[in-house]
Amino acid sequence: MRAPLRWVLWDVKDTLLKVRASVGEQYCKEAERVGLKLSPVEVEAAFLQAYRQHSSRHPNYGVTQGLDGRSWWMGVVRDTFSLCRVQDPALLNTMAHNLYHNFCNAENWEVFPDSKKTLESCSSLGLKLGVVSNFDNRLEEILRACGLLSHFSFLITSEEAGIAKPNPAIFNQALQKCGVPAASVAHVGDHYVNDYLASRSVGIHGFLLDRHNKHNQPDVPGEHRLSSLEELPSQLQQHMD
């Protein structure tokens, strides 16, 4: 006899919502406020370089090295603009501070059109919902601003947990909060390794969201793939019978 499904865990970024404009455009808008004219394409490339360097030197916002999400992101922003030949430390700090706070605002995020309806459908099936996200501690504020927070019983961010997906320990933390066996829990996310493989490694029912048909891994059966969140409730119902 299978354990009936009780909980659905959610990834957030690129699953329920995405950054509205490109990072290059958003950073350039901030630069304009302090009188700098920069190219979004150049800034985007600089951002990717700075982000990669910080991620490899200080994984998961550097929480095990005494950093936090705020100082980590401010470092990424300062390095991004430094690579674009902005040298003034006061300007770099101002832009870093403003951008860190700007990304808490709803206007910088776009909720996918199928997100709210699917969350509501899952709740109406009697399922409880939680979040497991490789995000910093701004996540609660962002979900509140985007009108999604009330759907969730708990949030686990990698900054707060001190561990990041695909480390299975972050899913074990979530299972403790759910208070049910892994077989009674599903997880939905857009990343093959961090979401699909990592959740399945602890016995959770992983679903891979593939909005743009990018994933061609042969080990993901058709019934574990979603091209839209609207397909999820009927899949979950099969695990509830």
C-alpha positions in Angstrom: 0.0 0.0 0.0 1.5 3.4 -1.0 1.6 6.3 1.4 -0.9 8.9 0.2 0.4 12.3 -0.8 0.2 15.0 1.9 2.6 17.8 1.0 4.0 19.6 -2.1 7.4 21.3 -1.8 8.2 24.1 -4.2 11.2 25.6 -5.8 10.6 29.4 -6.4 12.9 31.1 -8.9 12.1 30.1 -12.5 9.4 27.7 -11.2 6.8 30.1 -9.6 8.3 33.4 -10.6 11.2 34.9 -12.6 13.2 38.1 -12.7 11.1 40.5 -14.8 13.8 42.3 -16.8 17.4 41.1 -17.5 19.9 41.7 -14.7 21.9 43.9 -17.1 18.8 46.2 -17.7 18.0 46.4 -14.0 21.6 47.2 -13.0 21.8 49.8 -15.7 18.6 51.5 -14.5 20.2 51.8 -11.0 23.5 53.1 -12.6 21.4 55.8 -14.4 20.0 57.0 -11.1 23.5 57.9 -10.0 24.4 59.5 -13.4 26.2 56.6 -15.1 25.5 55.4 -18.6 26.4 51.8 -19.1 25.6 49.1 -21.7 23.1 46.4 -20.5 25.0 43.8 -22.5 28.3 44.6 -20.9 26.8 44.8 -17.4 25.1 41.4 -17.9 28.4 39.8 -18.9 30.2 41.4 -16.0 27.4 40.2 -13.6 27.7 36.6 -14.8 31.5 36.7 -14.3 31.1 38.3 -10.8 28.3 35.9 -9.8 30.3 32.8 -10.9 33.4 34.0 -9.0 31.5 34.7 -5.8 29.6 31.4 -6.1 32.8 29.3 -6.4 34.7 31.3 -3.7 31.8 31.7 -1.3 29.1 29.0 -2.0 25.6 29.5 -0.7 26.1 33.2 0.2 29.3 32.4 2.1 27.2 31.4 5.2 29.8 29.0 6.4 32.5 31.7 6.0 30.9 34.3 8.1 29.1 36.1 5.2 25.3 36.5 4.8 23.1 37.0 1.7 23.2 40.8 2.0 27.0 41.1 2.1 27.4 38.4 -0.6 25.1 40.1 -3.0 26.6 43.6 -2.4 29.9 42.1 -3.2 28.6 40.7 -6.5 27.1 44.1 -7.4 30.3 46.0 -6.6 32.4 43.6 -8.6 29.9 43.7 -11.5 30.2 47.5 -11.8 34.0 47.4 -11.1 34.4 45.2 -14.1 32.5 48.0 -16.1 35.2 50.5 -14.9 33.2 52.1 -12.1 35.8 53.0 -9.5 34.2 55.3 -6.9 33.7 53.2 -3.7 30.8 55.4 -2.5 28.9 55.0 -5.8 29.6 51.2 -5.8 28.2 50.9 -2.3 25.2 53.0 -3.0 24.2 51.0 -6.1 24.9 47.7 -4.2 22.7 48.7 -1.3 19.9 49.9 -3.6 19.9 46.9 -5.8 19.8 44.5 -2.9 16.7 46.2 -1.6 15.1 46.7 -5.0 15.0 43.0 -5.6 12.5 42.7 -2.7 9.9 44.7 -4.8 7.2 42.9 -6.7 7.9 45.0 -9.8 11.2 43.3 -10.3 9.6 39.8 -10.4 7.1 38.3 -12.7 4.8 35.5 -11.4 4.2 32.9 -14.0 0.5 32.9 -15.2 0.0 29.3 -14.0 1.5 29.7 -10.5 -1.4 31.1 -8.3 -4.0 28.9 -9.9 -1.9 25.8 -9.4 -1.1 26.6 -5.8 -4.8 27.1 -5.2 -5.7 23.8 -6.9 -3.1 21.9 -4.8 -4.5 23.5 -1.6 -8.1 22.6 -2.6 -7.0 19.0 -3.0 -6.2 19.1 0.7 -2.4 19.2 0.2 -0.1 21.4 2.3 2.6 23.5 0.6 6.1 24.4 1.6 9.1 26.0 -0.1 12.7 24.7 -0.5 14.8 27.3 -2.3 18.4 28.1 -2.9 17.6 31.7 -2.1 18.7 34.3 0.5 16.6 35.6 3.3 14.7 38.1 1.2 12.5 35.3 -0.1 9.7 35.8 2.4 9.4 39.5 1.6 9.5 38.7 -2.2 6.7 36.1 -1.9 4.6 38.5 0.2 5.1 41.3 -2.3 4.1 38.9 -5.2 1.0 37.7 -3.3 2.2 34.1 -3.0 3.3 33.9 0.7 -0.1 32.9 2.2 -0.1 29.6 0.2 2.8 28.2 2.2 3.0 26.6 5.6 6.8 27.1 5.8 9.8 28.4 3.8 13.3 27.0 3.9 16.0 29.1 2.2 19.5 27.8 1.7 20.9 30.9 3.5 18.8 30.2 6.6 19.4 26.4 6.4 23.1 26.8 5.9 23.0 24.2 3.1 21.9 24.4 -0.5 20.2 22.0 -3.0 21.3 19.5 -4.3 22.5 18.6 -0.8 19.9 16.1 0.4 20.1 17.5 3.9 18.0 20.6 2.9 15.2 18.2 1.8 15.6 16.3 5.1 15.0 19.6 7.0 11.8 20.1 4.9 10.6 16.5 5.7 11.0 17.2 9.4 8.8 20.2 9.0 6.3 18.2 7.0 6.2 15.5 9.7 5.4 12.8 7.2 7.5 10.2 5.3 9.2 11.2 2.1 6.7 8.9 0.1 3.9 11.3 1.2 5.7 14.4 -0.3 6.2 15.7 -3.8 8.6 18.4 -5.0 8.3 20.7 -8.1 11.2 22.6 -9.6 12.9 23.5 -12.9 16.4 22.2 -12.2 17.3 18.7 -13.2 20.0 18.2 -10.5 19.0 20.6 -7.7 15.3 19.8 -7.8 14.5 16.6 -9.6 17.5 14.3 -8.7 18.1 15.8 -5.2 14.4 15.4 -4.1 14.2 11.9 -5.5 17.4 10.9 -3.7 15.6 11.1 -0.4 12.5 9.4 -1.6 10.3 12.4 -2.4 8.2 12.3 -5.6 10.2 14.8 -7.8 8.5 16.6 -10.7 10.7 18.4 -13.3 9.1 21.6 -14.7 10.4 22.1 -18.2 8.5 25.1 -19.7 10.8 25.4 -22.7 11.4 21.8 -23.4 15.1 22.1 -22.6 15.7 19.0 -20.6 16.4 15.8 -22.6 17.6 13.6 -19.8 16.5 10.0 -20.6 16.1 9.1 -16.9 13.1 11.5 -16.4 10.0 9.6 -17.4 7.1 11.4 -19.1 4.9 11.3 -16.0 7.6 13.2 -14.0 7.8 16.0 -16.5 5.6 19.1 -16.6 5.6 21.6 -19.5 3.3 23.8 -17.4 2.3 23.9 -13.7 -1.3 23.4 -14.9 -0.5 19.7 -15.5 0.5 19.2 -11.8 -2.8 18.8 -9.9 -4.0 15.8 -12.1 -0.6 14.2 -11.6 -0.8 14.7 -7.9 -4.3 13.2 -7.7 -2.9 9.9 -9.0 -0.7 9.8 -6.0 -3.5 10.6 -3.6 -5.9 7.8 -4.6 
